[in-house]
């Protein structure tokens, strides 16, 4: 499983690092600069608001289905039709709740229209995730890897002529961007549905109340976890818009800083998507997961440390290259947010392991405490520090969740390697900080060349600390060649 994880991670990262950075930095960033920080901040805030209620779209079905199909692949044909009907029913409920909440908050007609469009995008994202959970549950990792980038490929094909071809004959606005995403996600959902349909066979759409209630009962703990995580991961943008009353400027600054964190988080999300079915199948057969945990946690943690340190010391250069407004304010927020990535990686590894092992009570307790902590800190810090206050709230929350999940995992699994590995990663982080400081302050050359030199020195440092092992890497390549 360790070899399967590494080779499939290389494939999925290769595809995503080819396609998604272009979307984030060429398309999404360009739209940000074209429509303005405030308008994009309003869109980002509504996206965050709709994400808080994302649980109503999913109710834990995706995680439950991924684990269920990975352990019982023969049940795909029997359960897929009924679960899809349930999924569509939940989507209707989600739209109604979001609409009522938007009206209760006092959104005007323009904001309500944008909110409904964003809700439809969230539905399509949720539907694609559910369809992909069947694909990855069947261990069709290569197919799932291509599906993970298809929406962005279509989105790029639509947005490039809109942005640079000027086919609209007018200034691009945020609604154009929303419609383009709706089209991209819609086509991807059709393709994903076709793939699952070919595996599941005949599909008869029918509502089965007994089946739906049974599935919802089993997936309810997953749903609670999804809701709590959505609150502490996505509530920041919505709270900035409502607390500051600045027409979206604070949320826009936060969105500019958050863009790169959202991009690198993709790496951990994709790894978790590979790990969940692997952990689930291994745990069902009472196989040891220690080697897989060690391999995944080592690789992703090292990458997170290098990215976080690099972005902290080179953040000003990066923000100046990406944006032309509010650069100083964005840079300060960016440096804090990028440090969150180190702790996000811990959650995607250990949280996924706990999910596969059905330790949902512990996960929900941690997530509930994190939600309360995040909301309290945002209410205290946003009025004083604006977007930076929200960044500090995120950092504190992510650190808390990472520590709590590591403690729970160690108590349950008693991994012999984990204490030593954490010490080695701490040593690596200290050395990496020194490397980044030296490269950014002592090398009097162009910052891009300095950054490349830092990456080279980080690689050498990884081998020097023993976290990277050339012999093991060559063995994996040889076995899978």
Beta strands, then each sheet from edge to edge (+ up, - down):
end
